[in-house]
Amino acid sequence: DAPGDGFVGYIMPVVYEQYLKNHPEPEEIEYYFCGPPMMNQSVLKTLDELGVPEENIAFDDFGG
């Protein structure tokens, strides 16, 4: 297969740079995600730094 034209690598830096960095109220969004433990910890850390309350976050842990 030919390589795609999308993003590659860790998802959180892309989500932050492309969507959350300039969002007026990222703490008001409800977040749903799933993945391996290292990814989930990275996402949780970033959301905490953005002031997102725990009740706005739901996730599944693959392999935790």
N, CA, C and O atoms as a Tripos MOL2 file, in Angstrom:
@<TRIPOS>MOLECULE
protein
  256   255    64     0     0
PROTEIN
NO_CHARGES

@<TRIPOS>ATOM
      1 N           0.8320   -1.1860    0.0000 N.3       1 ASP1
      2 CA          0.0000    0.0000    0.0000 C.3       1 ASP1
      3 C           0.8750    1.2480    0.0000 C.2       1 ASP1
      4 O           1.9540    1.2740    0.5920 O.2       1 ASP1
      5 N           0.3910    2.2620   -0.6660 N.am      2 ALA2
      6 CA          1.0760    3.5600   -0.6570 C.3       2 ALA2
      7 C           0.8270    4.2450    0.6810 C.2       2 ALA2
      8 O          -0.2500    4.0910    1.2580 O.2       2 ALA2
      9 N           1.8000    4.9980    1.1840 N.am      3 PRO3
     10 CA          1.5840    5.7200    2.4380 C.3       3 PRO3
     11 C           0.4430    6.7250    2.2930 C.2       3 PRO3
     12 O           0.2470    7.3190    1.2330 O.2       3 PRO3
     13 N          -0.2940    6.8980    3.3740 N.am      4 GLY4
     14 CA         -1.3830    7.8690    3.3730 C.3       4 GLY4
     15 C          -0.8660    9.2830    3.5280 C.2       4 GLY4
     16 O           0.3320    9.5130    3.6960 O.2       4 GLY4
     17 N          -1.7840   10.2180    3.4680 N.am      5 ASP5
     18 CA         -1.3960   11.6230    3.5990 C.3       5 ASP5
     19 C          -1.8080   12.1990    4.9520 C.2       5 ASP5
     20 O          -1.8060   13.4160    5.1430 O.2       5 ASP5
     21 N          -2.1600   11.3200    5.8850 N.am      6 GLY6
     22 CA         -2.5950   11.7780    7.1970 C.3       6 GLY6
     23 C          -1.4510   11.9090    8.1740 C.2       6 GLY6
     24 O          -0.2780   11.8300    7.8090 O.2       6 GLY6
     25 N          -1.8180   12.1080    9.4110 N.am      7 PHE7
     26 CA         -0.8450   12.2670   10.4820 C.3       7 PHE7
     27 C          -0.2870   10.9070   10.8920 C.2       7 PHE7
     28 O          -0.9630    9.8870   10.7530 O.2       7 PHE7
     29 N           0.9300   10.8950   11.3910 N.am      8 VAL8
     30 CA          1.5460    9.6740   11.9080 C.3       8 VAL8
     31 C           2.1870    9.9800   13.2550 C.2       8 VAL8
     32 O           2.5170   11.1290   13.5480 O.2       8 VAL8
     33 N           2.3590    8.9490   14.0680 N.am      9 GLY9
     34 CA          3.0100    9.1310   15.3550 C.3       9 GLY9
     35 C           2.0130    9.1920   16.4960 C.2       9 GLY9
     36 O           0.8770    8.7350   16.3720 O.2       9 GLY9
     37 N           2.4500    9.7610   17.6080 N.am     10 TYR10
     38 CA          1.5930    9.8730   18.7830 C.3      10 TYR10
     39 C           0.4270   10.8100   18.5030 C.2      10 TYR10
     40 O           0.5920   11.8600   17.8820 O.2      10 TYR10
     41 N          -0.7530   10.4150   18.9710 N.am     11 ILE11
     42 CA         -1.9630   11.1660   18.6370 C.3      11 ILE11
     43 C          -2.1150   12.4620   19.4430 C.2      11 ILE11
     44 O          -2.6130   13.4550   18.9130 O.2      11 ILE11
     45 N          -1.7010   12.4700   20.7000 N.am     12 MET12
     46 CA         -2.0010   13.6360   21.5390 C.3      12 MET12
     47 C          -1.3660   14.9220   21.0420 C.2      12 MET12
     48 O          -2.0420   15.9510   21.0590 O.2      12 MET12
     49 N          -0.1140   14.9370   20.6000 N.am     13 PRO13
     50 CA          0.4270   16.1960   20.0630 C.3      13 PRO13
     51 C          -0.3580   16.6990   18.8490 C.2      13 PRO13
     52 O          -0.5360   17.9050   18.6790 O.2      13 PRO13
     53 N          -0.8200   15.7860   18.0160 N.am     14 VAL14
     54 CA         -1.6030   16.1810   16.8360 C.3      14 VAL14
     55 C          -2.9420   16.7590   17.2670 C.2      14 VAL14
     56 O          -3.3480   17.8160   16.7850 O.2      14 VAL14
     57 N          -3.6280   16.0720   18.1680 N.am     15 VAL15
     58 CA         -4.9270   16.5640   18.6430 C.3      15 VAL15
     59 C          -4.7620   17.9310   19.2990 C.2      15 VAL15
     60 O          -5.5610   18.8390   19.0700 O.2      15 VAL15
     61 N          -3.7250   18.0720   20.1130 N.am     16 TYR16
     62 CA         -3.4980   19.3530   20.7770 C.3      16 TYR16
     63 C          -3.2250   20.4610   19.7620 C.2      16 TYR16
     64 O          -3.8760   21.5050   19.7940 O.2      16 TYR16
     65 N          -2.2750   20.2380   18.8720 N.am     17 GLU17
     66 CA         -1.8850   21.2760   17.9050 C.3      17 GLU17
     67 C          -2.9980   21.6140   16.9140 C.2      17 GLU17
     68 O          -3.1920   22.7830   16.5790 O.2      17 GLU17
     69 N          -3.7210   20.6160   16.4480 N.am     18 GLN18
     70 CA         -4.7190   20.8260   15.4040 C.3      18 GLN18
     71 C          -6.0830   21.2540   15.9370 C.2      18 GLN18
     72 O          -6.8410   21.9170   15.2280 O.2      18 GLN18
     73 N          -6.4070   20.8840   17.1780 N.am     19 TYR19
     74 CA         -7.7650   21.1200   17.6610 C.3      19 TYR19
     75 C          -7.8540   21.8390   19.0020 C.2      19 TYR19
     76 O          -8.6070   22.8040   19.1320 O.2      19 TYR19
     77 N          -7.1080   21.3920   19.9880 N.am     20 LEU20
     78 CA         -7.3200   21.8990   21.3410 C.3      20 LEU20
     79 C          -6.5890   23.1890   21.6580 C.2      20 LEU20
     80 O          -7.0760   23.9920   22.4540 O.2      20 LEU20
     81 N          -5.4420   23.4020   21.0590 N.am     21 LYS21
     82 CA         -4.6210   24.5760   21.3870 C.3      21 LYS21
     83 C          -5.3910   25.8810   21.2130 C.2      21 LYS21
     84 O          -5.2530   26.7940   22.0270 O.2      21 LYS21
     85 N          -6.1800   25.9740   20.1860 N.am     22 ASN22
     86 CA         -6.9000   27.2130   19.9020 C.3      22 ASN22
     87 C          -8.3870   27.1380   20.2260 C.2      22 ASN22
     88 O          -9.1400   28.0560   19.9020 O.2      22 ASN22
     89 N          -8.8110   26.0510   20.8630 N.am     23 HIS23
     90 CA        -10.2240   25.9280   21.2340 C.3      23 HIS23
     91 C         -10.5000   26.8750   22.3990 C.2      23 HIS23
     92 O          -9.7240   26.9150   23.3540 O.2      23 HIS23
     93 N         -11.5970   27.6390   22.3350 N.am     24 PRO24
     94 CA        -11.8450   28.6200   23.3980 C.3      24 PRO24
     95 C         -12.1240   27.9950   24.7670 C.2      24 PRO24
     96 O         -11.8060   28.6040   25.7890 O.2      24 PRO24
     97 N         -12.7090   26.7960   24.8100 N.am     25 GLU25
     98 CA        -13.0270   26.1620   26.0900 C.3      25 GLU25
     99 C         -12.8180   24.6450   26.0210 C.2      25 GLU25
    100 O         -13.7940   23.8950   26.0280 O.2      25 GLU25
    101 N         -11.5750   24.1830   25.9540 N.am     26 PRO26
    102 CA        -11.3610   22.7320   25.8750 C.3      26 PRO26
    103 C         -11.8670   21.9870   27.1090 C.2      26 PRO26
    104 O         -12.1340   20.7870   27.0490 O.2      26 PRO26
    105 N         -11.9950   22.6940   28.2150 N.am     27 GLU27
    106 CA        -12.4860   22.0560   29.4360 C.3      27 GLU27
    107 C         -13.9790   21.7540   29.3900 C.2      27 GLU27
    108 O         -14.4830   21.0290   30.2470 O.2      27 GLU27
    109 N         -14.6930   22.2900   28.4130 N.am     28 GLU28
    110 CA        -16.1290   22.0610   28.2780 C.3      28 GLU28
    111 C         -16.4700   20.8930   27.3520 C.2      28 GLU28
    112 O         -17.6390   20.5260   27.2270 O.2      28 GLU28
    113 N         -15.4670   20.3090   26.7060 N.am     29 ILE29
    114 CA        -15.6810   19.1920   25.7850 C.3      29 ILE29
    115 C         -15.7540   17.8910   26.5800 C.2      29 ILE29
    116 O         -15.0730   17.7450   27.5950 O.2      29 ILE29
    117 N         -16.5890   16.9310   26.1150 N.am     30 GLU30
    118 CA        -16.5770   15.5800   26.6640 C.3      30 GLU30
    119 C         -15.6280   14.7450   25.8110 C.2      30 GLU30
    120 O         -15.7420   14.7360   24.5850 O.2      30 GLU30
    121 N         -14.6970   14.0460   26.4460 N.am     31 TYR31
    122 CA        -13.6660   13.2780   25.7520 C.3      31 TYR31
    123 C         -13.8980   11.7880   25.9470 C.2      31 TYR31
    124 O         -14.1130   11.3190   27.0640 O.2      31 TYR31
    125 N         -13.8490   11.0430   24.8250 N.am     32 TYR32
    126 CA        -13.9630    9.5850   24.8260 C.3      32 TYR32
    127 C         -12.8080    9.0360   24.0060 C.2      32 TYR32
    128 O         -12.6260    9.4360   22.8560 O.2      32 TYR32
    129 N         -12.0250    8.1270   24.5760 N.am     33 PHE33
    130 CA        -10.9040    7.5550   23.8350 C.3      33 PHE33
    131 C         -10.5880    6.1690   24.3790 C.2      33 PHE33
    132 O         -11.0270    5.7990   25.4670 O.2      33 PHE33
    133 N          -9.8250    5.4140   23.6080 N.am     34 CYS34
    134 CA         -9.3890    4.0960   24.0460 C.3      34 CYS34
    135 C          -8.0300    3.8050   23.4360 C.2      34 CYS34
    136 O          -7.7060    4.2740   22.3450 O.2      34 CYS34
    137 N          -7.2450    3.0250   24.1580 N.am     35 GLY35
    138 CA         -5.9240    2.6910   23.6560 C.3      35 GLY35
    139 C          -5.0850    2.0090   24.7090 C.2      35 GLY35
    140 O          -5.5830    1.6590   25.7790 O.2      35 GLY35
    141 N          -3.8120    1.8190   24.4120 N.am     36 PRO36
    142 CA         -2.9090    1.1850   25.3720 C.3      36 PRO36
    143 C          -2.6060    2.1300   26.5420 C.2      36 PRO36
    144 O          -2.7950    3.3420   26.4300 O.2      36 PRO36
    145 N          -2.1390    1.5760   27.6570 N.am     37 PRO37
    146 CA         -1.9170    2.3860   28.8560 C.3      37 PRO37
    147 C          -1.0480    3.6270   28.6530 C.2      37 PRO37
    148 O          -1.3810    4.6920   29.1730 O.2      37 PRO37
    149 N           0.0510    3.5180   27.9130 N.am     38 MET38
    150 CA          0.9200    4.6980   27.7260 C.3      38 MET38
    151 C           0.1960    5.8240   26.9980 C.2      38 MET38
    152 O           0.3550    6.9930   27.3510 O.2      38 MET38
    153 N          -0.5950    5.4860   25.9900 N.am     39 MET39
    154 CA         -1.3350    6.5100   25.2670 C.3      39 MET39
    155 C          -2.3710    7.1590   26.1840 C.2      39 MET39
    156 O          -2.5070    8.3820   26.2190 O.2      39 MET39
    157 N          -3.0970    6.3260   26.9220 N.am     40 ASN40
    158 CA         -4.1220    6.8630   27.8120 C.3      40 ASN40
    159 C          -3.5210    7.8060   28.8440 C.2      40 ASN40
    160 O          -4.1040    8.8520   29.1300 O.2      40 ASN40
    161 N          -2.3760    7.4630   29.4060 N.am     41 GLN41
    162 CA         -1.7360    8.3400   30.3870 C.3      41 GLN41
    163 C          -1.3230    9.6700   29.7650 C.2      41 GLN41
    164 O          -1.4300   10.7170   30.4050 O.2      41 GLN41
    165 N          -0.8590    9.6320   28.5350 N.am     42 SER42
    166 CA         -0.4800   10.8620   27.8340 C.3      42 SER42
    167 C          -1.6950   11.7540   27.6060 C.2      42 SER42
    168 O          -1.6380   12.9660   27.8160 O.2      42 SER42
    169 N          -2.7890   11.1430   27.1760 N.am     43 VAL43
    170 CA         -4.0170   11.9070   26.9390 C.3      43 VAL43
    171 C          -4.5270   12.4840   28.2530 C.2      43 VAL43
    172 O          -4.8760   13.6630   28.3160 O.2      43 VAL43
    173 N          -4.5760   11.6710   29.3000 N.am     44 LEU44
    174 CA         -5.0550   12.1510   30.5970 C.3      44 LEU44
    175 C          -4.2030   13.3010   31.1270 C.2      44 LEU44
    176 O          -4.7370   14.2660   31.6750 O.2      44 LEU44
    177 N          -2.8960   13.2080   30.9700 N.am     45 LYS45
    178 CA         -1.9970   14.2770   31.4260 C.3      45 LYS45
    179 C          -2.2950   15.5810   30.6890 C.2      45 LYS45
    180 O          -2.3850   16.6390   31.3110 O.2      45 LYS45
    181 N          -2.4460   15.5090   29.3820 N.am     46 THR46
    182 CA         -2.7240   16.7110   28.5950 C.3      46 THR46
    183 C          -4.0750   17.2990   28.9690 C.2      46 THR46
    184 O          -4.1970   18.5140   29.1240 O.2      46 THR46
    185 N          -5.0910   16.4540   29.1170 N.am     47 LEU47
    186 CA         -6.4170   16.9600   29.4760 C.3      47 LEU47
    187 C          -6.4010   17.5950   30.8580 C.2      47 LEU47
    188 O          -7.0620   18.6100   31.0790 O.2      47 LEU47
    189 N          -5.6590   17.0140   31.7880 N.am     48 ASP48
    190 CA         -5.5250   17.6020   33.1170 C.3      48 ASP48
    191 C          -4.8710   18.9800   33.0300 C.2      48 ASP48
    192 O          -5.3100   19.9210   33.6920 O.2      48 ASP48
    193 N          -3.8310   19.0970   32.2200 N.am     49 GLU49
    194 CA         -3.1480   20.3840   32.0470 C.3      49 GLU49
    195 C          -4.0590   21.4310   31.4130 C.2      49 GLU49
    196 O          -3.8650   22.6290   31.6170 O.2      49 GLU49
    197 N          -5.0520   20.9850   30.6450 N.am     50 LEU50
    198 CA         -6.0080   21.9080   30.0260 C.3      50 LEU50
    199 C          -7.1640   22.2500   30.9660 C.2      50 LEU50
    200 O          -8.0230   23.0610   30.6200 O.2      50 LEU50
    201 N          -7.1910   21.6380   32.1500 N.am     51 GLY51
    202 CA         -8.2450   21.9240   33.1140 C.3      51 GLY51
    203 C          -9.5330   21.1690   32.8770 C.2      51 GLY51
    204 O         -10.5880   21.5840   33.3580 O.2      51 GLY51
    205 N          -9.4720   20.0680   32.1460 N.am     52 VAL52
    206 CA        -10.6700   19.2760   31.8700 C.3      52 VAL52
    207 C         -11.0400   18.4940   33.1330 C.2      52 VAL52
    208 O         -10.2080   17.7570   33.6630 O.2      52 VAL52
    209 N         -12.2820   18.6450   33.6250 N.am     53 PRO53
    210 CA        -12.6760   17.9020   34.8240 C.3      53 PRO53
    211 C         -12.8260   16.4070   34.5210 C.2      53 PRO53
    212 O         -13.1640   16.0220   33.4020 O.2      53 PRO53
    213 N         -12.5690   15.5720   35.5360 N.am     54 GLU54
    214 CA        -12.6290   14.1160   35.3630 C.3      54 GLU54
    215 C         -13.9720   13.6440   34.8260 C.2      54 GLU54
    216 O         -14.0290   12.6720   34.0720 O.2      54 GLU54
    217 N         -15.0570   14.3200   35.2050 N.am     55 GLU55
    218 CA        -16.3820   13.8800   34.7530 C.3      55 GLU55
    219 C         -16.5950   14.0850   33.2510 C.2      55 GLU55
    220 O         -17.5770   13.5900   32.6960 O.2      55 GLU55
    221 N         -15.6980   14.8010   32.5950 N.am     56 ASN56
    222 CA        -15.7880   14.9990   31.1410 C.3      56 ASN56
    223 C         -14.9100   14.0190   30.3710 C.2      56 ASN56
    224 O         -14.7600   14.1450   29.1560 O.2      56 ASN56
    225 N         -14.3300   13.0470   31.0660 N.am     57 ILE57
    226 CA        -13.3950   12.1140   30.4330 C.3      57 ILE57
    227 C         -13.8630   10.6800   30.6530 C.2      57 ILE57
    228 O         -14.1500   10.2770   31.7800 O.2      57 ILE57
    229 N         -13.9380    9.9050   29.5520 N.am     58 ALA58
    230 CA        -14.2300    8.4710   29.6260 C.3      58 ALA58
    231 C         -13.2700    7.7590   28.6880 C.2      58 ALA58
    232 O         -13.0130    8.2280   27.5790 O.2      58 ALA58
    233 N         -12.7330    6.6100   29.1400 N.am     59 PHE59
    234 CA        -11.8030    5.8780   28.2760 C.3      59 PHE59
    235 C         -11.7860    4.3980   28.6240 C.2      59 PHE59
    236 O         -12.1500    3.9940   29.7280 O.2      59 PHE59
    237 N         -11.3560    3.6030   27.6580 N.am     60 ASP60
    238 CA        -11.1060    2.1750   27.8430 C.3      60 ASP60
    239 C          -9.6150    1.9500   27.7090 C.2      60 ASP60
    240 O          -8.9470    2.5760   26.8880 O.2      60 ASP60
    241 N          -9.1070    1.0480   28.5260 N.am     61 ASP61
    242 CA         -7.6800    0.7550   28.5370 C.3      61 ASP61
    243 C          -7.4420   -0.6070   27.8950 C.2      61 ASP61
    244 O          -7.9130   -1.6200   28.4140 O.2      61 ASP61
    245 N          -6.7280   -0.6500   26.7890 N.am     62 PHE62
    246 CA         -6.4030   -1.9030   26.1100 C.3      62 PHE62
    247 C          -5.1360   -2.4810   26.7160 C.2      62 PHE62
    248 O          -4.0370   -2.0150   26.4150 O.2      62 PHE62
    249 N          -5.2730   -3.4670   27.5470 N.am     63 GLY63
    250 CA         -4.1050   -4.1430   28.0770 C.3      63 GLY63
    251 C          -3.6460   -3.6650   29.4250 C.2      63 GLY63
    252 O          -2.5970   -4.0980   29.9010 O.2      63 GLY63
    253 N          -4.3960   -2.7820   30.0620 N.am     64 GLY64
    254 CA         -3.9630   -2.2470   31.3340 C.3      64 GLY64
    255 C          -4.2840   -3.1550   32.4430 C.2      64 GLY64
    256 O          -3.9830   -2.8510   33.5970 O.2      64 GLY64
@<TRIPOS>BOND
     1     1     2 1
     2     2     3 1
     3     3     4 2
     4     3     5 am
     5     5     6 1
     6     6     7 1
     7     7     8 2
     8     7     9 am
     9     9    10 1
    10    10    11 1
    11    11    12 2
    12    11    13 am
    13    13    14 1
    14    14    15 1
    15    15    16 2
    16    15    17 am
    17    17    18 1
    18    18    19 1
    19    19    20 2
    20    19    21 am
    21    21    22 1
    22    22    23 1
    23    23    24 2
    24    23    25 am
    25    25    26 1
    26    26    27 1
    27    27    28 2
    28    27    29 am
    29    29    30 1
    30    30    31 1
    31    31    32 2
    32    31    33 am
    33    33    34 1
    34    34    35 1
    35    35    36 2
    36    35    37 am
    37    37    38 1
    38    38    39 1
    39    39    40 2
    40    39    41 am
    41    41    42 1
    42    42    43 1
    43    43    44 2
    44    43    45 am
    45    45    46 1
    46    46    47 1
    47    47    48 2
    48    47    49 am
    49    49    50 1
    50    50    51 1
    51    51    52 2
    52    51    53 am
    53    53    54 1
    54    54    55 1
    55    55    56 2
    56    55    57 am
    57    57    58 1
    58    58    59 1
    59    59    60 2
    60    59    61 am
    61    61    62 1
    62    62    63 1
    63    63    64 2
    64    63    65 am
    65    65    66 1
    66    66    67 1
    67    67    68 2
    68    67    69 am
    69    69    70 1
    70    70    71 1
    71    71    72 2
    72    71    73 am
    73    73    74 1
    74    74    75 1
    75    75    76 2
    76    75    77 am
    77    77    78 1
    78    78    79 1
    79    79    80 2
    80    79    81 am
    81    81    82 1
    82    82    83 1
    83    83    84 2
    84    83    85 am
    85    85    86 1
    86    86    87 1
    87    87    88 2
    88    87    89 am
    89    89    90 1
    90    90    91 1
    91    91    92 2
    92    91    93 am
    93    93    94 1
    94    94    95 1
    95    95    96 2
    96    95    97 am
    97    97    98 1
    98    98    99 1
    99    99   100 2
   100    99   101 am
   101   101   102 1
   102   102   103 1
   103   103   104 2
   104   103   105 am
   105   105   106 1
   106   106   107 1
   107   107   108 2
   108   107   109 am
   109   109   110 1
   110   110   111 1
   111   111   112 2
   112   111   113 am
   113   113   114 1
   114   114   115 1
   115   115   116 2
   116   115   117 am
   117   117   118 1
   118   118   119 1
   119   119   120 2
   120   119   121 am
   121   121   122 1
   122   122   123 1
   123   123   124 2
   124   123   125 am
   125   125   126 1
   126   126   127 1
   127   127   128 2
   128   127   129 am
   129   129   130 1
   130   130   131 1
   131   131   132 2
   132   131   133 am
   133   133   134 1
   134   134   135 1
   135   135   136 2
   136   135   137 am
   137   137   138 1
   138   138   139 1
   139   139   140 2
   140   139   141 am
   141   141   142 1
   142   142   143 1
   143   143   144 2
   144   143   145 am
   145   145   146 1
   146   146   147 1
   147   147   148 2
   148   147   149 am
   149   149   150 1
   150   150   151 1
   151   151   152 2
   152   151   153 am
   153   153   154 1
   154   154   155 1
   155   155   156 2
   156   155   157 am
   157   157   158 1
   158   158   159 1
   159   159   160 2
   160   159   161 am
   161   161   162 1
   162   162   163 1
   163   163   164 2
   164   163   165 am
   165   165   166 1
   166   166   167 1
   167   167   168 2
   168   167   169 am
   169   169   170 1
   170   170   171 1
   171   171   172 2
   172   171   173 am
   173   173   174 1
   174   174   175 1
   175   175   176 2
   176   175   177 am
   177   177   178 1
   178   178   179 1
   179   179   180 2
   180   179   181 am
   181   181   182 1
   182   182   183 1
   183   183   184 2
   184   183   185 am
   185   185   186 1
   186   186   187 1
   187   187   188 2
   188   187   189 am
   189   189   190 1
   190   190   191 1
   191   191   192 2
   192   191   193 am
   193   193   194 1
   194   194   195 1
   195   195   196 2
   196   195   197 am
   197   197   198 1
   198   198   199 1
   199   199   200 2
   200   199   201 am
   201   201   202 1
   202   202   203 1
   203   203   204 2
   204   203   205 am
   205   205   206 1
   206   206   207 1
   207   207   208 2
   208   207   209 am
   209   209   210 1
   210   210   211 1
   211   211   212 2
   212   211   213 am
   213   213   214 1
   214   214   215 1
   215   215   216 2
   216   215   217 am
   217   217   218 1
   218   218   219 1
   219   219   220 2
   220   219   221 am
   221   221   222 1
   222   222   223 1
   223   223   224 2
   224   223   225 am
   225   225   226 1
   226   226   227 1
   227   227   228 2
   228   227   229 am
   229   229   230 1
   230   230   231 1
   231   231   232 2
   232   231   233 am
   233   233   234 1
   234   234   235 1
   235   235   236 2
   236   235   237 am
   237   237   238 1
   238   238   239 1
   239   239   240 2
   240   239   241 am
   241   241   242 1
   242   242   243 1
   243   243   244 2
   244   243   245 am
   245   245   246 1
   246   246   247 1
   247   247   248 2
   248   247   249 am
   249   249   250 1
   250   250   251 1
   251   251   252 2
   252   251   253 am
   253   253   254 1
   254   254   255 1
   255   255   256 2
@<TRIPOS>SUBSTRUCTURE
     1 ASP1         2 RESIDUE 1 A ASP
     2 ALA2         6 RESIDUE 1 A ALA
     3 PRO3        10 RESIDUE 1 A PRO
     4 GLY4        14 RESIDUE 1 A GLY
     5 ASP5        18 RESIDUE 1 A ASP
     6 GLY6        22 RESIDUE 1 A GLY
     7 PHE7        26 RESIDUE 1 A PHE
     8 VAL8        30 RESIDUE 1 A VAL
     9 GLY9        34 RESIDUE 1 A GLY
    10 TYR10       38 RESIDUE 1 A TYR
    11 ILE11       42 RESIDUE 1 A ILE
    12 MET12       46 RESIDUE 1 A MET
    13 PRO13       50 RESIDUE 1 A PRO
    14 VAL14       54 RESIDUE 1 A VAL
    15 VAL15       58 RESIDUE 1 A VAL
    16 TYR16       62 RESIDUE 1 A TYR
    17 GLU17       66 RESIDUE 1 A GLU
    18 GLN18       70 RESIDUE 1 A GLN
    19 TYR19       74 RESIDUE 1 A TYR
    20 LEU20       78 RESIDUE 1 A LEU
    21 LYS21       82 RESIDUE 1 A LYS
    22 ASN22       86 RESIDUE 1 A ASN
    23 HIS23       90 RESIDUE 1 A HIS
    24 PRO24       94 RESIDUE 1 A PRO
    25 GLU25       98 RESIDUE 1 A GLU
    26 PRO26      102 RESIDUE 1 A PRO
    27 GLU27      106 RESIDUE 1 A GLU
    28 GLU28      110 RESIDUE 1 A GLU
    29 ILE29      114 RESIDUE 1 A ILE
    30 GLU30      118 RESIDUE 1 A GLU
    31 TYR31      122 RESIDUE 1 A TYR
    32 TYR32      126 RESIDUE 1 A TYR
    33 PHE33      130 RESIDUE 1 A PHE
    34 CYS34      134 RESIDUE 1 A CYS
    35 GLY35      138 RESIDUE 1 A GLY
    36 PRO36      142 RESIDUE 1 A PRO
    37 PRO37      146 RESIDUE 1 A PRO
    38 MET38      150 RESIDUE 1 A MET
    39 MET39      154 RESIDUE 1 A MET
    40 ASN40      158 RESIDUE 1 A ASN
    41 GLN41      162 RESIDUE 1 A GLN
    42 SER42      166 RESIDUE 1 A SER
    43 VAL43      170 RESIDUE 1 A VAL
    44 LEU44      174 RESIDUE 1 A LEU
    45 LYS45      178 RESIDUE 1 A LYS
    46 THR46      182 RESIDUE 1 A THR
    47 LEU47      186 RESIDUE 1 A LEU
    48 ASP48      190 RESIDUE 1 A ASP
    49 GLU49      194 RESIDUE 1 A GLU
    50 LEU50      198 RESIDUE 1 A LEU
    51 GLY51      202 RESIDUE 1 A GLY
    52 VAL52      206 RESIDUE 1 A VAL
    53 PRO53      210 RESIDUE 1 A PRO
    54 GLU54      214 RESIDUE 1 A GLU
    55 GLU55      218 RESIDUE 1 A GLU
    56 ASN56      222 RESIDUE 1 A ASN
    57 ILE57      226 RESIDUE 1 A ILE
    58 ALA58      230 RESIDUE 1 A ALA
    59 PHE59      234 RESIDUE 1 A PHE
    60 ASP60      238 RESIDUE 1 A ASP
    61 ASP61      242 RESIDUE 1 A ASP
    62 PHE62      246 RESIDUE 1 A PHE
    63 GLY63      250 RESIDUE 1 A GLY
    64 GLY64      254 RESIDUE 1 A GLY
